[in-house]
């Protein structure tokens, strides 16, 4: 039987996409430890290797964010399990490093795959989460962005950068559209992070050194270093914040 925990998200109901690994997983676990009931959405349903306190408060749900029927079914289940929704974290994303190239070299297939997950997937996730939030009286949406959506900081990465720029714009337009209904939308912009998303890059010592050199803190970030900010944005602590970008990148974008 689940034990109710006091915390900054006590009594809240949350859905987190991309919860199978990386930043999404770290946020889902932290939310559960902060007292929220969490639907952990991913194409690969998260396993049971979670702290017992978090495992008691989370429900793994299969969801392919590129497929509207899959997203709709996932949120129908979320609503059936929780009876409502106050929090969404849209963290699902891909980055096709060896295939995402400069514009004249980029294939349409790679462009479409990237946009489908990183931008269309966020739109679909928000669409169905908002429907649930409207019935719940409001809520908070946290979308995971990227410094590449703010500046052309990575040569190539055309599709990924464009998708994240689109995500930042989507944050602002949804925030404007639903403020009157009590739904807030903000973007959390993490820097280079030691997750499966960039593991192939970090395995190359030269590339890793180059990335680290571009970060004033002089190191790669860790998934758990964003969870406190995510909790703040999801909770009532940030009740006057919407349509904003919150950057946590070790100082990368100040250079």
N, C-alpha and C positions, 0 to 999 in steps of 0.2 A: 504494500500500500504506500502511495506517495506521501512523503512528509512535507507539509507546507513550511517553507522557509521564509524568514524575514529577509528583506534585502531591498535594494534600490528599485527593483522591478517586481516587487511582491504583488501578486494578484493580476499581473499583466499576462496577456496571451500573445505569443510571438511566432512568426514564421521566418526562417532563415534559409535562403537558397544557397547552393554551393556549400552546404553544411557537411559534406563528406570529407573535406580536407582543407588545409590552409587557413586563411583568415575566416572564412565562413564557419568552419568547424570550431575555431577558437572562440568566436563570438557566440555561437550556439551554446557551447559549454558554459561560458561566463554568464550568459543570460539565465541559464538554468540555476546556476549557483547564486544568482542575485534574486531568485524567487519566482522567475517567470515560468510559465508552461510553454514549452518550445516545440514547434514542428520543425524537424530537421529535414529539409528538402534537398534532394540531389538525384542525379541520374543513377548513381550507385548508392543505394540506401546505406547510410552510415551503420557501421557495425556496433558491437556491444562493448568495445574497448574504451569505455568512458568511465570517469569517476562515478561511483555509485550514487552520489547526491545528484549529479547531472542526469545520469541514466534514468533515475526515477521520474524526472520532470520533462523528459524529451520523448517525442514520438517520431521515429524515422518514417518518411514518406517519399516514395518515388515520384520524381518530377523531371521532365525534360523541358527546360524553359523555352526551347525553340518550337514546341508543339502546343498549340493553344488548347487542344483537347486534354493533353496531359496536365497542363497548368490549371485548367478549369477543374479537372477531377481532383487534383491535389488540394486546391483550396476548398472544394466541397467537403473533402474529408477533414481538413483543418476546422472548418466551421462545425461540422458534425461532432468532432471530438471536443472542441473547446466552447462551442456556442457563441463565438465571436472572435474578434481579432483587434488588438491595439497596436501591434508592432510588426513591421516588416523590415528585414535586412536583405537587400538584393546583392548577394556576393558572388553568384555564379559567373564565371568568365573563362575565356580561353585566350591564349597568346601563342600564335603559330610562328615561332622564332625563325626557323630556317626557310619558311615559305612566305612570310610577310615582308615584302620588299619595297623598294621605291616604286612610285606609281606606274612607270612604264614597264616595270618588270613583274608587277603583281598580277596574278591570275584572278579572274572574276570568281572562280570557285573559292579561293582562299578569302577574298573580300566578303563573299556572301556568307561563308561559314562563320567568320569572325563577327560580322554585323548581326547575324541570326542569334548568336548566343549573347554577345555583349550589349547590344542595343535593343533589338526586337525582344530578346528574352527579358530584359528589364521592363520594357513596356508591358509585356503580357503579365509579368509578375505583379507589377503595380496595378494593372487593370483589375485583376481579380482580388487582390488584397484590398484595394480601395472599396470595391463592392462590399466586402465584409466589414470594413471599417465604418462605412456609412451607416450600416445597421448597428454598429457598436457605439456610435456617437463620437467617432473621431479616432485619431491615432497618430503614430509617428513612423515615417518611412526613412530608412537609412540606405543610401545607394553607394556602393563601393566604386569610386572613380580611379583616376590615375594621373600622375604628373604629366604623362604624355598627352593627355587631353587638354592640358593647360599650355603646353609649350612643345615645340618640336625638338625634344631632348634626346630622341633616339633616331639615328639615321635609318631610314627604312621604316619598318613598323607602321606602314601607312594605314592599313585596315584597323589595327588595334588602336592607334592614336585617334583616328576618326571616330571609332565606336565610342571611345571614352569621352571625346569632345561632345558627342551626341548625348551621352549620359548626363553630362553636366548641364546641357541645355534642357534636357528632359526634366531634370530636377527642378529647374526654375519655373518651367511652364506648369508642371503639376502642382508645385507649391502655390503658384498664383491661382490656379483653378480651383483648389480645394481648401484654401485658408478659411473661408467662411463656414465650412463644414467641420472645422476643427482638425483637419488633417495636415500635419507638418511633413515636409520633405527636405532632407539635407543630404549632402554628399560627403562621405569620408574618403579622403584622398591619401592612401598609403604610399610610402616610397617602396624602393626595392626590398622585397621580403623573402626570407628563406622558406619558400613553399614549393610544391610540385610545379606551379605555374612557370617558374624560372629555374628549375633545378638543372636543366640542361645547360643553361648559361653559366650558372655558378660552378658547374663541374669543370669548366675551362678556366684554368688559373689566371690566364691573361685577361680574359673578359671579367672575371670576378674582381681582379685587382683594379681594372678600369672603372668598374661600377663603384667600388669602395672609394676610389680616389675622387669621385664626383660628389661624395656625401660628406659634408662637414663633420658629422659625428664619426666618420671613418669606419663604419661597419654597416652590415646588412641588418635590416629590421627583422623582428620575430613576430609571428602572428599574434601572440598574446599582448604585444605592445599597443594594439589598437582597440583592445576590448574595453578598456576604461572609457575611451572616447565614445565608443559605440553605445555603451550603457548610458552615458550622459545624454547622447542624442535621442536615444529611445525613451528615456525617462522624462518625467515632468520637470526635471531640473532645467531642461532646455526649452521650456514652454513658450519662450518668445523668439525662438530661432526657427526660421524656415527659409528655403530657397538659397541656402548658403553652402559654401565649400569649406570643409574643415581639413586642413592639411597636416599630416603627420609623416614626414618623409626624411627625418634626420637632417633637415636643412637643405636638401637637394635643390629645391626650387628657389632658394634665396640667392643662388649664385647666378 
